[in-house]
Amino acid sequence: MESPTVLVLVIVALTVVGVGAMAVAGTAAERHRSRALAAWARCRGWRYDRERPELVDRFDGVPFLERRSNARTRHVLCAERRGRRVMAYEYGYTAPHPQHHNRTVTHVYTVVAAALPEAVPLLQVEEVGASPAPPLPVAGAHPWISGQAGFDKRFRVATDGDAFPGTVLGQDTRAWLLSRQGPVPFRFGGRYLLSWERGRLDTERVQARADAVIDLLERIPAGVWEGTQGSLG
C-alpha cells in the first residue's frame, strides 16, 4: 500500500503536469488564432498586430480601467475604410471575483475606434438597462434629453457640450439608432469616436461594427468638421 505522503506527491505532480499542459495548449491556441487573424487581415486590407501595449492607456472611460492594472490590448486591426481610419482590438483584464475572494474573473471587450477630423466635446450614448446607471463619464458632464419620448426612454446620453449633442443626434440619426442599426454604445471624445461590446474580437462582427461607426460619422453634417483627417496609427 502506498503511503499517504507518496500519494500526495503523486497528486501534486499530476496537478502540475495538468496545469502545464493546459498552459501549453492555451498558448498554442492563441498562436493559431493570431495566425488566422493575420491571414484574414492580409486578405481584406487590414494591418494586424498581435499586441500593442501602448494602447492600454490610449482611451478613457468605459470599458477601460482608470488605474494601473494587468490590462492588455491584443489582436489589433487597423485599416482605412470608406476614407476613414479605423482600429479594432481586444481589451482584456482580470479582476477579483465579486463573490469568491480567492478567485478572479476575466473581462474581455472588443473595441472599435475611428479617428475624427478635429477634437469634439464628450458625448456618450448607451442603452438604458444595459448596465446600472453609471456615474457621468467626466467631471462637468450632464445628461442630455432629446425631447423624443421613445429615444429618451431607451437611451441614456451624457455630454459636456451644448450644441454638439443636438447636431449629432438629430431626428434622422435618432430614428436610425432606434432601428438598432447604430453602434451603441458609443462615445465621442477628443479626436476619436469609440464603440465597444463584451466578448472576444470576431472578424465578421468587428467589420459590421466598424461600418456602423462610419455610418454614424457620415450622418453628421459636414460643416461640423474642419481641419484634416485624424490618424489612429
Secondary structure, 3 states (H helix, E strand, C coil): CCCHHHHHHHHHHHHHHHHHHHHHHHHHHHHHHHHHHHHHHHHHCCEEEEECHHHCCCCCCCCCCCCCCCCEEEEEEEEEECCEEEEEEEEEEEEECCCCCCCEEEEEEEEEEEEEEEEEEEEEEEECCCCCCCCCCCCCCEECCCCCHHHHHHEEEEECCCCHHHHHCCHHHHHHHHCCCCCCCEEEEEEEEEEEEECCCCHHHHHHHHHHHHHHHHCCCHHHCCCCCCCCC
